[in-house]
Amino acid sequence: MQSITPQQIRSSFVNASRSEAAKLTLPKDFDSLDWNNLDFLGWRDEKMPLRGYLVVPGPTGIMLRAPEGGARKNRSVLCELCRDVFSKEDVLLWVARRAGQSGRNVNTVGTLICADFLCCGNVRKEPPANEINPDPAAVVLRQIDGLKDRTAQFPSRVQAK
Ligand SMILES: [Zn+2]
């Protein structure tokens, strides 16, 4: 994705108040992010560990909440964005408050996403070659396309009336 500024990030949120957006903590490595290898920017708030953010090209930002009690230590579920089957990273049910009026009525949408939002790196790892997929580089390209598509659709779920 194209690089975006902290100011653009803070004004991109569709389901966060101005003060929530103002208070967010940017990713620690923000100044050295490799934007070329990111399909979205996702991170956990260092100061509020149950809070996560996902900013998709546009940019459109979604504020997310992790379940109380932290990670469930299993990989029996797939991340809905990267669908990576090899990663050992936990997957959490991240909850987004819906945008607008339904948000004020405490209407939320849950999505299973990697606990640390490492999806963009996951889809870029070449899987072992096998008979069905003899060309790992082609698999990577397909995975990146899939992640881009699913990520692009994500905000509409939060903004749905
Ligand atoms: Zn993922």
Backbone and ligand atoms as CSV (ligand in chain L), in Angstrom:
chain,resi,resn,atom,element,x,y,z
A,1,MET,N,N,0.848,-1.189,0.000
A,1,MET,CA,C,0.000,0.000,0.000
A,1,MET,C,C,0.887,1.244,0.000
A,2,GLN,N,N,0.298,2.364,-0.373
A,2,GLN,CA,C,1.055,3.615,-0.343
A,2,GLN,C,C,1.236,4.061,1.102
A,3,SER,N,N,2.345,4.693,1.374
A,3,SER,CA,C,2.585,5.125,2.749
A,3,SER,C,C,1.575,6.214,3.120
A,4,ILE,N,N,1.208,6.227,4.386
A,4,ILE,CA,C,0.298,7.256,4.883
A,4,ILE,C,C,0.902,7.878,6.129
A,5,THR,N,N,0.478,9.078,6.423
A,5,THR,CA,C,1.043,9.827,7.545
A,5,THR,C,C,0.239,9.544,8.816
A,6,PRO,N,N,0.842,9.819,9.967
A,6,PRO,CA,C,0.098,9.665,11.228
A,6,PRO,C,C,-1.212,10.451,11.208
A,7,GLN,N,N,-1.179,11.636,10.609
A,7,GLN,CA,C,-2.387,12.459,10.544
A,7,GLN,C,C,-3.477,11.775,9.712
A,8,GLN,N,N,-3.068,11.194,8.582
A,8,GLN,CA,C,-4.039,10.475,7.740
A,8,GLN,C,C,-4.620,9.284,8.482
A,9,ILE,N,N,-3.755,8.607,9.242
A,9,ILE,CA,C,-4.233,7.460,10.011
A,9,ILE,C,C,-5.289,7.900,11.010
A,10,ARG,N,N,-4.965,8.952,11.758
A,10,ARG,CA,C,-5.894,9.393,12.819
A,10,ARG,C,C,-7.217,9.871,12.250
A,11,SER,N,N,-7.220,10.389,11.037
A,11,SER,CA,C,-8.508,10.849,10.483
A,11,SER,C,C,-9.209,9.784,9.636
A,12,SER,N,N,-8.653,8.557,9.604
A,12,SER,CA,C,-9.220,7.544,8.712
A,12,SER,C,C,-10.279,6.664,9.389
A,13,PHE,N,N,-10.421,6.770,10.706
A,13,PHE,CA,C,-11.261,5.794,11.410
A,13,PHE,C,C,-12.754,6.032,11.224
A,14,VAL,N,N,-13.454,4.963,10.854
A,14,VAL,CA,C,-14.894,5.073,10.634
A,14,VAL,C,C,-15.679,4.682,11.882
A,15,ASN,N,N,-15.034,4.035,12.838
A,15,ASN,CA,C,-15.788,3.570,14.010
A,15,ASN,C,C,-15.100,3.958,15.315
A,16,ALA,N,N,-14.334,5.048,15.273
A,16,ALA,CA,C,-13.703,5.539,16.500
A,16,ALA,C,C,-14.032,7.016,16.639
A,17,SER,N,N,-14.143,7.466,17.882
A,17,SER,CA,C,-14.389,8.891,18.097
A,17,SER,C,C,-13.095,9.647,17.836
A,18,ARG,N,N,-13.228,10.966,17.693
A,18,ARG,CA,C,-12.041,11.778,17.506
A,18,ARG,C,C,-11.034,11.592,18.630
A,19,SER,N,N,-11.530,11.522,19.867
A,19,SER,CA,C,-10.590,11.415,20.979
A,19,SER,C,C,-9.938,10.028,21.002
A,20,GLU,N,N,-10.687,9.005,20.639
A,20,GLU,CA,C,-10.073,7.672,20.561
A,20,GLU,C,C,-8.981,7.655,19.494
A,21,ALA,N,N,-9.254,8.283,18.362
A,21,ALA,CA,C,-8.260,8.322,17.288
A,21,ALA,C,C,-7.051,9.165,17.696
A,22,ALA,N,N,-7.309,10.215,18.451
A,22,ALA,CA,C,-6.204,11.087,18.876
A,22,ALA,C,C,-5.303,10.374,19.877
A,23,LYS,N,N,-5.901,9.494,20.676
A,23,LYS,CA,C,-5.141,8.831,21.751
A,23,LYS,C,C,-4.391,7.591,21.303
A,24,LEU,N,N,-4.640,7.138,20.090
A,24,LEU,CA,C,-4.011,5.868,19.695
A,24,LEU,C,C,-2.485,5.991,19.639
A,25,THR,N,N,-1.839,4.881,19.908
A,25,THR,CA,C,-0.380,4.823,19.831
A,25,THR,C,C,-0.004,4.197,18.499
A,26,LEU,N,N,0.830,4.875,17.745
A,26,LEU,CA,C,1.248,4.347,16.440
A,26,LEU,C,C,2.151,3.130,16.630
A,27,PRO,N,N,2.275,2.295,15.596
A,27,PRO,CA,C,3.192,1.142,15.726
A,27,PRO,C,C,4.602,1.635,16.030
A,28,LYS,N,N,5.310,0.839,16.850
A,28,LYS,CA,C,6.654,1.221,17.284
A,28,LYS,C,C,7.593,1.448,16.093
A,29,ASP,N,N,7.424,0.604,15.072
A,29,ASP,CA,C,8.333,0.670,13.922
A,29,ASP,C,C,7.764,1.537,12.801
A,30,PHE,N,N,6.895,2.460,13.157
A,30,PHE,CA,C,6.186,3.224,12.131
A,30,PHE,C,C,7.121,3.885,11.106
A,31,ASP,N,N,8.237,4.447,11.582
A,31,ASP,CA,C,9.137,5.182,10.683
A,31,ASP,C,C,9.909,4.270,9.741
A,32,SER,N,N,9.947,2.977,10.049
A,32,SER,CA,C,10.718,2.081,9.188
A,32,SER,C,C,9.839,1.026,8.529
A,33,LEU,N,N,8.539,1.288,8.453
A,33,LEU,CA,C,7.641,0.305,7.836
A,33,LEU,C,C,7.963,0.117,6.362
A,34,ASP,N,N,7.868,-1.128,5.925
A,34,ASP,CA,C,8.117,-1.463,4.524
A,34,ASP,C,C,6.756,-1.468,3.804
A,35,TRP,N,N,6.318,-0.286,3.417
A,35,TRP,CA,C,4.961,-0.129,2.880
A,35,TRP,C,C,4.743,-0.994,1.632
A,36,ASN,N,N,5.804,-1.204,0.856
A,36,ASN,CA,C,5.660,-2.004,-0.374
A,36,ASN,C,C,5.195,-3.422,-0.089
A,37,ASN,N,N,5.513,-3.912,1.101
A,37,ASN,CA,C,5.135,-5.277,1.440
A,37,ASN,C,C,3.964,-5.323,2.422
A,38,LEU,N,N,3.195,-4.249,2.461
A,38,LEU,CA,C,2.006,-4.216,3.309
A,38,LEU,C,C,0.763,-4.057,2.433
A,39,ASP,N,N,-0.262,-4.853,2.720
A,39,ASP,CA,C,-1.545,-4.694,2.034
A,39,ASP,C,C,-2.489,-3.898,2.920
A,40,PHE,N,N,-2.159,-3.877,4.184
A,40,PHE,CA,C,-2.870,-3.028,5.148
A,40,PHE,C,C,-1.920,-2.790,6.299
A,41,LEU,N,N,-2.261,-1.811,7.124
A,41,LEU,CA,C,-1.466,-1.574,8.319
A,41,LEU,C,C,-2.298,-2.033,9.507
A,42,GLY,N,N,-1.791,-3.003,10.245
A,42,GLY,CA,C,-2.519,-3.486,11.408
A,42,GLY,C,C,-1.576,-3.565,12.586
A,43,TRP,N,N,-2.037,-3.151,13.755
A,43,TRP,CA,C,-1.164,-3.233,14.917
A,43,TRP,C,C,-1.985,-3.173,16.194
A,44,ARG,N,N,-1.327,-3.575,17.281
A,44,ARG,CA,C,-1.944,-3.495,18.605
A,44,ARG,C,C,-1.428,-2.257,19.295
A,45,ASP,N,N,-2.305,-1.652,20.077
A,45,ASP,CA,C,-1.917,-0.445,20.796
A,45,ASP,C,C,-1.042,-0.840,21.982
A,46,GLU,N,N,0.196,-0.342,21.957
A,46,GLU,CA,C,1.147,-0.702,23.005
A,46,GLU,C,C,0.640,-0.348,24.398
A,47,LYS,N,N,-0.084,0.767,24.501
A,47,LYS,CA,C,-0.526,1.228,25.824
A,47,LYS,C,C,-1.886,0.669,26.206
A,48,MET,N,N,-2.652,0.206,25.222
A,48,MET,CA,C,-3.962,-0.404,25.485
A,48,MET,C,C,-3.975,-1.738,24.761
A,49,PRO,N,N,-3.447,-2.792,25.418
A,49,PRO,CA,C,-3.191,-4.069,24.749
A,49,PRO,C,C,-4.425,-4.737,24.149
A,50,LEU,N,N,-5.609,-4.392,24.646
A,50,LEU,CA,C,-6.801,-5.022,24.084
A,50,LEU,C,C,-7.305,-4.294,22.854
A,51,ARG,N,N,-6.586,-3.225,22.486
A,51,ARG,CA,C,-7.050,-2.469,21.341
A,51,ARG,C,C,-6.149,-2.704,20.137
A,52,GLY,N,N,-6.766,-2.889,18.983
A,52,GLY,CA,C,-6.021,-3.048,17.746
A,52,GLY,C,C,-6.584,-2.127,16.690
A,53,TYR,N,N,-5.787,-1.898,15.652
A,53,TYR,CA,C,-6.220,-1.028,14.571
A,53,TYR,C,C,-5.873,-1.672,13.247
A,54,LEU,N,N,-6.745,-1.472,12.295
A,54,LEU,CA,C,-6.508,-1.978,10.958
A,54,LEU,C,C,-6.827,-0.821,10.012
A,55,VAL,N,N,-5.812,-0.416,9.240
A,55,VAL,CA,C,-6.021,0.674,8.288
A,55,VAL,C,C,-5.783,0.117,6.896
A,56,VAL,N,N,-6.807,0.173,6.059
A,56,VAL,CA,C,-6.704,-0.378,4.707
A,56,VAL,C,C,-6.504,0.777,3.736
A,57,PRO,N,N,-5.961,0.468,2.537
A,57,PRO,CA,C,-5.725,1.547,1.575
A,57,PRO,C,C,-7.007,2.348,1.364
A,58,GLY,N,N,-6.842,3.609,1.223
A,58,GLY,CA,C,-7.979,4.545,1.105
A,58,GLY,C,C,-7.602,5.923,1.622
A,59,PRO,N,N,-7.155,6.019,2.874
A,59,PRO,CA,C,-7.175,4.971,3.903
A,59,PRO,C,C,-8.502,4.953,4.673
A,60,THR,N,N,-8.867,3.749,5.119
A,60,THR,CA,C,-10.012,3.574,6.005
A,60,THR,C,C,-9.536,2.802,7.221
A,61,GLY,N,N,-9.755,3.374,8.382
A,61,GLY,CA,C,-9.300,2.747,9.618
A,61,GLY,C,C,-10.452,2.129,10.388
A,62,ILE,N,N,-10.171,0.981,10.978
A,62,ILE,CA,C,-11.150,0.283,11.813
A,62,ILE,C,C,-10.502,0.056,13.172
A,63,MET,N,N,-11.188,0.462,14.213
A,63,MET,CA,C,-10.696,0.197,15.562
A,63,MET,C,C,-11.279,-1.131,16.025
A,64,LEU,N,N,-10.424,-1.952,16.654
A,64,LEU,CA,C,-10.836,-3.296,17.047
A,64,LEU,C,C,-10.549,-3.536,18.527
A,65,ARG,N,N,-11.308,-4.450,19.106
A,65,ARG,CA,C,-11.069,-4.826,20.500
A,65,ARG,C,C,-10.824,-6.320,20.569
A,66,ALA,N,N,-9.792,-6.700,21.317
A,66,ALA,CA,C,-9.482,-8.121,21.508
A,66,ALA,C,C,-10.309,-8.638,22.681
A,67,PRO,N,N,-10.549,-9.956,22.710
A,67,PRO,CA,C,-11.305,-10.508,23.837
A,67,PRO,C,C,-10.551,-10.327,25.148
A,68,GLU,N,N,-11.291,-10.107,26.239
A,68,GLU,CA,C,-10.682,-10.036,27.564
A,68,GLU,C,C,-9.960,-11.349,27.829
A,69,GLY,N,N,-8.858,-11.255,28.564
A,69,GLY,CA,C,-8.162,-12.499,28.900
A,69,GLY,C,C,-7.132,-12.891,27.860
A,70,GLY,N,N,-7.025,-12.110,26.812
A,70,GLY,CA,C,-5.947,-12.300,25.851
A,70,GLY,C,C,-6.138,-13.493,24.940
A,71,ALA,N,N,-5.011,-14.052,24.549
A,71,ALA,CA,C,-4.995,-15.017,23.460
A,71,ALA,C,C,-5.474,-16.390,23.892
A,72,ARG,N,N,-6.201,-17.027,23.022
A,72,ARG,CA,C,-6.442,-18.449,23.178
A,72,ARG,C,C,-5.303,-19.131,22.458
A,73,LYS,N,N,-4.641,-20.020,23.181
A,73,LYS,CA,C,-3.427,-20.601,22.603
A,73,LYS,C,C,-3.735,-21.739,21.657
A,74,ASN,N,N,-4.380,-21.443,20.593
A,74,ASN,CA,C,-4.511,-22.502,19.608
A,74,ASN,C,C,-4.657,-21.916,18.215
A,75,ARG,N,N,-4.358,-22.744,17.245
A,75,ARG,CA,C,-4.457,-22.322,15.855
A,75,ARG,C,C,-5.504,-23.165,15.161
A,76,SER,N,N,-6.566,-23.515,15.905
A,76,SER,CA,C,-7.583,-24.365,15.292
A,76,SER,C,C,-8.474,-23.546,14.375
A,77,VAL,N,N,-8.381,-22.237,14.465
A,77,VAL,CA,C,-9.164,-21.396,13.571
A,77,VAL,C,C,-8.226,-20.641,12.645
A,78,LEU,N,N,-8.713,-20.306,11.489
A,78,LEU,CA,C,-7.904,-19.572,10.515
A,78,LEU,C,C,-8.219,-18.088,10.605
A,79,CYS,N,N,-7.197,-17.293,10.391
A,79,CYS,CA,C,-7.396,-15.852,10.247
A,79,CYS,C,C,-8.236,-15.623,8.992
A,80,GLU,N,N,-9.261,-14.800,9.119
A,80,GLU,CA,C,-10.150,-14.580,7.976
A,80,GLU,C,C,-9.503,-13.717,6.902
A,81,LEU,N,N,-8.436,-13.028,7.247
A,81,LEU,CA,C,-7.791,-12.177,6.240
A,81,LEU,C,C,-6.706,-12.932,5.472
A,82,CYS,N,N,-5.728,-13.521,6.187
A,82,CYS,CA,C,-4.634,-14.181,5.451
A,82,CYS,C,C,-4.873,-15.679,5.238
A,83,ARG,N,N,-5.722,-16.288,6.068
A,83,ARG,CA,C,-6.016,-17.732,5.960
A,83,ARG,C,C,-4.755,-18.590,5.963
A,84,ASP,N,N,-3.770,-18.121,6.698
A,84,ASP,CA,C,-2.491,-18.826,6.723
A,84,ASP,C,C,-2.605,-20.094,7.559
A,85,VAL,N,N,-2.124,-21.204,7.000
A,85,VAL,CA,C,-2.225,-22.470,7.726
A,85,VAL,C,C,-0.917,-22.854,8.404
A,86,PHE,N,N,0.153,-22.108,8.132
A,86,PHE,CA,C,1.464,-22.471,8.681
A,86,PHE,C,C,1.849,-21.642,9.908
A,87,SER,N,N,1.326,-20.423,9.982
A,87,SER,CA,C,1.738,-19.521,11.044
A,87,SER,C,C,1.423,-20.099,12.428
A,88,LYS,N,N,2.296,-19.813,13.384
A,88,LYS,CA,C,2.070,-20.243,14.764
A,88,LYS,C,C,1.464,-19.107,15.588
A,89,GLU,N,N,1.256,-17.997,14.932
A,89,GLU,CA,C,0.691,-16.837,15.612
A,89,GLU,C,C,-0.749,-17.136,16.034
A,90,ASP,N,N,-1.150,-16.665,17.211
A,90,ASP,CA,C,-2.528,-16.845,17.649
A,90,ASP,C,C,-3.482,-16.085,16.746
A,91,VAL,N,N,-4.705,-16.583,16.699
A,91,VAL,CA,C,-5.776,-15.877,16.001
A,91,VAL,C,C,-6.792,-15.455,17.060
A,92,LEU,N,N,-7.195,-14.206,17.026
A,92,LEU,CA,C,-8.155,-13.707,18.008
A,92,LEU,C,C,-9.441,-13.298,17.320
A,93,LEU,N,N,-10.530,-13.355,18.096
A,93,LEU,CA,C,-11.787,-12.817,17.587
A,93,LEU,C,C,-11.798,-11.318,17.909
A,94,TRP,N,N,-11.373,-10.535,16.949
A,94,TRP,CA,C,-11.350,-9.079,17.114
A,94,TRP,C,C,-12.752,-8.544,16.854
A,95,VAL,N,N,-13.179,-7.639,17.711
A,95,VAL,CA,C,-14.527,-7.104,17.581
A,95,VAL,C,C,-14.463,-5.629,17.194
A,96,ALA,N,N,-15.230,-5.279,16.182
A,96,ALA,CA,C,-15.311,-3.882,15.738
A,96,ALA,C,C,-16.691,-3.336,16.054
A,97,ARG,N,N,-16.717,-2.141,16.609
A,97,ARG,CA,C,-17.986,-1.457,16.797
A,97,ARG,C,C,-18.442,-1.019,15.406
A,98,ARG,N,N,-19.701,-1.176,15.126
A,98,ARG,CA,C,-20.171,-0.732,13.816
A,98,ARG,C,C,-20.158,0.787,13.736
A,99,ALA,N,N,-19.966,1.274,12.510
A,99,ALA,CA,C,-19.910,2.722,12.313
A,99,ALA,C,C,-21.309,3.313,12.407
A,100,GLY,N,N,-21.364,4.578,12.789
A,100,GLY,CA,C,-22.612,5.340,12.727
A,100,GLY,C,C,-23.632,4.928,13.749
A,101,GLN,N,N,-24.907,5.048,13.380
A,101,GLN,CA,C,-26.008,4.849,14.312
A,101,GLN,C,C,-25.991,3.472,14.953
A,102,SER,N,N,-25.731,2.425,14.163
A,102,SER,CA,C,-25.784,1.096,14.764
A,102,SER,C,C,-24.670,0.923,15.790
A,103,GLY,N,N,-23.551,1.651,15.603
A,103,GLY,CA,C,-22.478,1.599,16.588
A,103,GLY,C,C,-22.940,2.147,17.921
A,104,ARG,N,N,-23.712,3.211,17.858
A,104,ARG,CA,C,-24.202,3.790,19.103
A,104,ARG,C,C,-25.179,2.854,19.796
A,105,ASN,N,N,-25.782,1.955,19.053
A,105,ASN,CA,C,-26.660,0.961,19.654
A,105,ASN,C,C,-25.877,-0.285,20.069
A,106,VAL,N,N,-24.563,-0.146,20.171
A,106,VAL,CA,C,-23.681,-1.224,20.592
A,106,VAL,C,C,-23.839,-2.455,19.719
A,107,ASN,N,N,-23.704,-2.223,18.460
A,107,ASN,CA,C,-23.795,-3.298,17.488
A,107,ASN,C,C,-22.360,-3.552,17.019
A,108,THR,N,N,-21.936,-4.797,17.089
A,108,THR,CA,C,-20.536,-5.074,16.780
A,108,THR,C,C,-20.396,-6.174,15.725
A,109,VAL,N,N,-19.232,-6.217,15.132
A,109,VAL,CA,C,-18.910,-7.266,14.155
A,109,VAL,C,C,-17.632,-7.952,14.624
A,110,GLY,N,N,-17.644,-9.269,14.690
A,110,GLY,CA,C,-16.449,-10.002,15.084
A,110,GLY,C,C,-15.765,-10.628,13.886
A,111,THR,N,N,-14.449,-10.576,13.891
A,111,THR,CA,C,-13.680,-11.185,12.802
A,111,THR,C,C,-12.442,-11.850,13.378
A,112,LEU,N,N,-12.169,-13.052,12.914
A,112,LEU,CA,C,-10.960,-13.750,13.354
A,112,LEU,C,C,-9.775,-13.204,12.560
A,113,ILE,N,N,-8.830,-12.610,13.284
A,113,ILE,CA,C,-7.639,-12.046,12.630
A,113,ILE,C,C,-6.419,-12.404,13.482
A,114,CYS,N,N,-5.286,-12.582,12.833
A,114,CYS,CA,C,-4.042,-12.881,13.537
A,114,CYS,C,C,-3.844,-11.896,14.694
A,115,ALA,N,N,-3.409,-12.416,15.835
A,115,ALA,CA,C,-3.323,-11.622,17.053
A,115,ALA,C,C,-2.420,-10.399,16.895
A,116,ASP,N,N,-1.372,-10.535,16.105
A,116,ASP,CA,C,-0.462,-9.405,15.934
A,116,ASP,C,C,-0.499,-8.837,14.519
A,117,PHE,N,N,-1.533,-9.168,13.786
A,117,PHE,CA,C,-1.744,-8.608,12.444
A,117,PHE,C,C,-0.557,-8.837,11.501
A,118,LEU,N,N,0.037,-10.031,11.579
A,118,LEU,CA,C,1.195,-10.310,10.730
A,118,LEU,C,C,0.786,-10.915,9.382
A,119,CYS,N,N,-0.469,-10.727,9.017
A,119,CYS,CA,C,-1.021,-11.357,7.808
A,119,CYS,C,C,-0.198,-11.046,6.554
A,120,CYS,N,N,0.247,-9.795,6.413
A,120,CYS,CA,C,0.954,-9.400,5.185
A,120,CYS,C,C,2.262,-10.176,5.047
A,121,GLY,N,N,2.909,-10.456,6.167
A,121,GLY,CA,C,4.116,-11.271,6.134
A,121,GLY,C,C,3.779,-12.733,5.896
A,122,ASN,N,N,2.685,-13.193,6.498
A,122,ASN,CA,C,2.290,-14.599,6.344
A,122,ASN,C,C,2.062,-14.958,4.882
A,123,VAL,N,N,1.332,-14.115,4.155
A,123,VAL,CA,C,1.003,-14.480,2.771
A,123,VAL,C,C,2.227,-14.399,1.855
A,124,ARG,N,N,3.276,-13.732,2.307
A,124,ARG,CA,C,4.482,-13.616,1.478
A,124,ARG,C,C,5.487,-14.737,1.708
A,125,LYS,N,N,5.183,-15.621,2.652
A,125,LYS,CA,C,6.081,-16.763,2.871
A,125,LYS,C,C,5.741,-17.863,1.885
A,126,GLU,N,N,6.747,-18.339,1.178
A,126,GLU,CA,C,6.497,-19.397,0.200
A,126,GLU,C,C,6.209,-20.709,0.903
A,127,PRO,N,N,5.096,-21.357,0.549
A,127,PRO,CA,C,4.805,-22.669,1.134
A,127,PRO,C,C,5.684,-23.715,0.461
A,128,PRO,N,N,5.830,-24.869,1.093
A,128,PRO,CA,C,6.591,-25.934,0.436
A,128,PRO,C,C,5.905,-26.314,-0.882
A,129,ALA,N,N,6.705,-26.596,-1.900
A,129,ALA,CA,C,6.121,-27.018,-3.177
A,129,ALA,C,C,5.509,-28.399,-3.020
A,130,ASN,N,N,4.409,-28.636,-3.678
A,130,ASN,CA,C,3.830,-29.977,-3.696
A,130,ASN,C,C,3.211,-30.221,-5.055
A,131,GLU,N,N,2.585,-31.373,-5.208
A,131,GLU,CA,C,2.065,-31.721,-6.542
A,131,GLU,C,C,0.970,-30.771,-7.003
A,132,ILE,N,N,0.145,-30.332,-6.057
A,132,ILE,CA,C,-0.960,-29.447,-6.448
A,132,ILE,C,C,-0.445,-28.044,-6.745
A,133,ASN,N,N,0.539,-27.597,-5.931
A,133,ASN,CA,C,1.105,-26.264,-6.130
A,133,ASN,C,C,2.606,-26.357,-6.332
A,134,PRO,N,N,3.036,-26.670,-7.570
A,134,PRO,CA,C,4.467,-26.874,-7.812
A,134,PRO,C,C,5.269,-25.572,-7.802
A,135,ASP,N,N,4.607,-24.420,-7.869
A,135,ASP,CA,C,5.311,-23.147,-7.969
A,135,ASP,C,C,4.981,-22.235,-6.777
A,136,PRO,N,N,5.818,-22.314,-5.719
A,136,PRO,CA,C,5.534,-21.541,-4.508
A,136,PRO,C,C,5.404,-20.041,-4.758
A,137,ALA,N,N,6.172,-19.498,-5.724
A,137,ALA,CA,C,6.099,-18.057,-5.992
A,137,ALA,C,C,4.713,-17.674,-6.507
A,138,ALA,N,N,4.127,-18.572,-7.298
A,138,ALA,CA,C,2.779,-18.304,-7.813
A,138,ALA,C,C,1.755,-18.372,-6.687
A,139,VAL,N,N,1.993,-19.282,-5.746
A,139,VAL,CA,C,1.087,-19.388,-4.600
A,139,VAL,C,C,1.125,-18.091,-3.801
A,140,VAL,N,N,2.332,-17.553,-3.622
A,140,VAL,CA,C,2.481,-16.301,-2.868
A,140,VAL,C,C,1.685,-15.181,-3.543
A,141,LEU,N,N,1.813,-15.061,-4.854
A,141,LEU,CA,C,1.079,-14.013,-5.568
A,141,LEU,C,C,-0.432,-14.175,-5.385
A,142,ARG,N,N,-0.882,-15.426,-5.435
A,142,ARG,CA,C,-2.308,-15.683,-5.246
A,142,ARG,C,C,-2.741,-15.327,-3.822
A,143,GLN,N,N,-1.872,-15.654,-2.865
A,143,GLN,CA,C,-2.203,-15.348,-1.463
A,143,GLN,C,C,-2.283,-13.842,-1.239
A,144,ILE,N,N,-1.360,-13.107,-1.858
A,144,ILE,CA,C,-1.363,-11.649,-1.706
A,144,ILE,C,C,-2.654,-11.073,-2.304
A,145,ASP,N,N,-3.036,-11.559,-3.476
A,145,ASP,CA,C,-4.276,-11.088,-4.095
A,145,ASP,C,C,-5.478,-11.372,-3.203
A,146,GLY,N,N,-5.510,-12.567,-2.637
A,146,GLY,CA,C,-6.621,-12.941,-1.769
A,146,GLY,C,C,-6.690,-12.040,-0.550
A,147,LEU,N,N,-5.547,-11.785,0.048
A,147,LEU,CA,C,-5.508,-10.920,1.230
A,147,LEU,C,C,-5.979,-9.514,0.865
A,148,LYS,N,N,-5.516,-9.003,-0.275
A,148,LYS,CA,C,-5.933,-7.659,-0.708
A,148,LYS,C,C,-7.447,-7.586,-0.870
A,149,ASP,N,N,-8.021,-8.610,-1.529
A,149,ASP,CA,C,-9.470,-8.618,-1.753
A,149,ASP,C,C,-10.230,-8.627,-0.440
A,150,ARG,N,N,-9.842,-9.554,0.453
A,150,ARG,CA,C,-10.592,-9.689,1.702
A,150,ARG,C,C,-10.422,-8.452,2.579
A,151,THR,N,N,-9.233,-7.856,2.538
A,151,THR,CA,C,-8.979,-6.660,3.324
A,151,THR,C,C,-9.814,-5.492,2.797
A,152,ALA,N,N,-9.923,-5.400,1.467
A,152,ALA,CA,C,-10.680,-4.300,0.869
A,152,ALA,C,C,-12.159,-4.394,1.234
A,153,GLN,N,N,-12.639,-5.633,1.426
A,153,GLN,CA,C,-14.060,-5.806,1.757
A,153,GLN,C,C,-14.354,-5.556,3.230
A,154,PHE,N,N,-13.310,-5.578,4.042
A,154,PHE,CA,C,-13.521,-5.537,5.492
A,154,PHE,C,C,-14.273,-4.294,5.977
A,155,PRO,N,N,-13.903,-3.072,5.521
A,155,PRO,CA,C,-14.596,-1.896,6.047
A,155,PRO,C,C,-16.092,-1.911,5.782
A,156,SER,N,N,-16.530,-2.500,4.672
A,156,SER,CA,C,-17.972,-2.473,4.378
A,156,SER,C,C,-18.761,-3.287,5.401
A,157,ARG,N,N,-18.091,-4.262,6.023
A,157,ARG,CA,C,-18.791,-5.038,7.054
A,157,ARG,C,C,-19.056,-4.179,8.288
A,158,VAL,N,N,-18.095,-3.296,8.561
A,158,VAL,CA,C,-18.235,-2.441,9.750
A,158,VAL,C,C,-19.203,-1.284,9.475
A,159,GLN,N,N,-19.243,-0.875,8.200
A,159,GLN,CA,C,-20.059,0.276,7.859
A,159,GLN,C,C,-21.471,-0.110,7.434
A,160,ALA,N,N,-21.732,-1.421,7.298
A,160,ALA,CA,C,-23.054,-1.856,6.842
A,160,ALA,C,C,-24.136,-1.326,7.770
A,161,LYS,N,N,-25.224,-0.904,7.190
A,161,LYS,CA,C,-26.319,-0.315,7.997
A,161,LYS,C,C,-27.131,-1.431,8.651
L,1,ZN,ZN,ZN,-3.822,-13.222,9.371
